[in-house]
Amino acid sequence: MNSRTVTDIRYLNIYFQVHQPRRLGQFSFFDIGTHRDYFDDGMNQIIMRRVARDCYLPANELLLKLISQYPNIRITFSISGVALKQMEHFAPAVIESFRKLAATGSVSFLAETYYHSLACLMSPEEFAVQVKMHQEKVYQLFGIYPTVFRNTELIYSDDIGRQVRDLEFDCIFADGVDSVLAGRSPHHLYEHVDRNGLMIFFRNYRLSDDIAFRFMQKDWKSWPLTPRKYVQWLDTMPRNENLVTLSMDYETFGEHQKRQDGIFKFMEGFISLLATSRKYEMVTPAEAINLMSPVDIVTSRKPISWADQEHDLSAWLGNDMQRDAFETLKKLEAGVQKTNDHNLIAAWRYLQTSDHLYYMSTKAGDDGNVHNYFSPYASPYEAFMNFMNVMSDLSLRVDTGDLSRTIKAHHGKLKLKGAVL
C-alpha cells in the first residue's frame, strides 16, 4: 500500500507537441493563374522522413521500452492534423509506432486545430470545424477521442477559453506567463475567469525550455544538464505546489538536439527517475482534473502563447507583412466557403498553418535566430512575397469559381469523345 499522504504527492504531466507544416513551393508572380501546385511535397516528404528517422521512430521506441518497464509512466501528445496526414503519406511507420504507444494505455492525445492554425482569431465557426476535424482524425488513427484541448502554440485568452468551453472541453493548456499568473505559481490547476467549468494547466516554460533550448548551450551556467540535476530542480519546489506541467516540441529529441549530444540518454534517464521516484505521480490531463480542483481563477484579456520572449502573438502577427497576410486569409473565408470546392477549401486551410506567418517574422536576437532556424526562406520578405503570390492565385480561383480548370477538364473529356469545341 502506498504510504504517501495526499500532500506528499506531486503530479507531473509531460506532453510533447508534434508538428510538421506542409511547406509551400516557390510560387512567383508569373505562376499566378497557371494552376501550379502550391505545396512542395517533395521537400515535405524529405523532411518528414528525416525527422521520422532521427526523432519520431527512435523516441517512440524508447518510450515504448520505458513504458514496458514502468507501466506507471504517463505521456501526452498533441499531434497536428497536418503532421498526421504527412506521416500517413510519407512515413506510415510513425503512425504505427504511435498506435503501439496508444495501445499501452499510458499515452493520451490532446485535441488542437487540425491545420495548426490561428483559426481561434478568425471565426468561431472555422475554429470549431478544425477542432472537430482533428478530434476525428486522432480517433480514426489511434482509437482515442481527445477531450482535453491545446490550442496552436498554446495561444490562450479569456475569449479563446470561452470558445473552447463552447466546444464542450473541460480543460485547456496555456503557458505559465508571469503577467497572467501575477505572482502565482504555474504548479496548480486554475479555472477560467468566468468560472464556467474550464480548467487550465499552465506550462512551466523555464523548466521546459531548459531541455528544449538550453540543453546544448555550453555557455549556460547549468550545462551540462543531467537527469539527476533536472529532477533535483523539481525537488526544490514548495511542497504545496502539486501539479507540474512540462512541455516541448517532440522534435527536441533527435532533430533539434542531436542523438550524439546525449538527448536520448537524457530522456531515458529523466523519465526513469520520475517513474521510480516516490515523490511524483505521472498523470495524463484527464487523470489530473479528476484528482485535483482549481485553486483560483485566472484572466488574460490579451492572447498569450509559448512563442518567443514576449509570449504573445508577435511571432505571427508582429509586423505589417504578417498582419496583411493574415487579414487576406480572413477576408477570403466567405468566398472560399461559397465555392463548396473541397480542394479550394483545403488549400485555404493549409495556408492557415501558423508556420507560414512565422516565417515572415523580422525579429532580431535570439528570437530571430529561432525563426530563421525553422524557415525554408532566405528572408522574411521572400516568405511574404511567396505566400501572397499563392494567396493571389487562390483569390483568382475563388473569384472565377475555378472556371478555367473546369473548362480544361471538360475540354479533355470532349476530346476523348472525338468532339470539337
SULJOKA-V312505 format. One record per helix or strand. SS is the DSSP state (H for helix, E for strand). FROM is the first residue (numbers start at 1). TO is the last residue. If there is no record, write none. Layout:
ss=<SS/SS>
from=<FROM/FROM>
to=<TO/TO>
This chain:
ss=<H/E/E/H/E/H/E/H/H/E/E/E/H/H/E/H/E/H/E/H/E/E/H/H/E/H/E/E/H/H/E/H/E/E/H/H/H/H/E/H/H/H/H>
from=<6/10/24/29/39/41/75/81/92/107/111/117/119/124/149/152/156/158/171/178/189/199/205/227/243/250/253/257/259/263/280/285/297/304/314/320/333/342/353/354/365/380/403>
to=<8/18/24/31/39/69/79/90/103/109/111/117/121/142/149/154/156/166/175/181/192/203/212/235/249/252/253/257/261/276/282/291/298/304/317/331/339/351/353/358/374/399/416>
